[in-house]
Amino acid sequence: MNLFQTKIYRTLMAEHIQNTINYLFSKDQKFALACETKYITFTPPLPDEIKKTFHETVLFIISGYTYESAQLEEDFFSFEAGFGSENFGSTVHIPLLAIKQIFVGDIPILINLAEPAIQKETDSKSTSTKSSMEALLKNPENLKFLKKRDKS
């Protein structure tokens, strides 16, 4: 078992990230976030020509209007920013555990080794299939559909 991917460590790290950001806000301190791109969502979605310029990890500078619009929610950090040469406006939503580092100036003040807990696609498919079948079987009228299928 990987020590840094346990539920306890993820919870501890998410709280540490949240507390660190709250502390920086309380001190009116601008900062930067290095984040895993694959977990970030943009509203509205960024145009493909902008998205393709991002690497696996992206650095966001939280200052100016971005700092003013920033919000810390229970499991997410969000802010508004402009992207590309046309300054395409979008709200950025980052799961806390997708934040890999926090910087003040050039100094990394937080390093996160935990990954966001993402349910495997196969697990969610089997769970939804099982739930659908259970719902179907609860109604006795639906049994006739299953019997017809077995005879075919």
Secondary structure, DSSP 8 states (H G I E B T S, - for coil): --GGGSHHHHHHHHHHHHHHHHHHHHTT--EEEEEEGGG-EEES---HHHHTT--SEEEEEE-HHHHHH-EE-SSEEEEEEEETTTTEEEEEEEEGGGEEEEEETTEEEEE---------HHHHHHHHHHHHHHHHHHSGGGHHHHHHHHH-
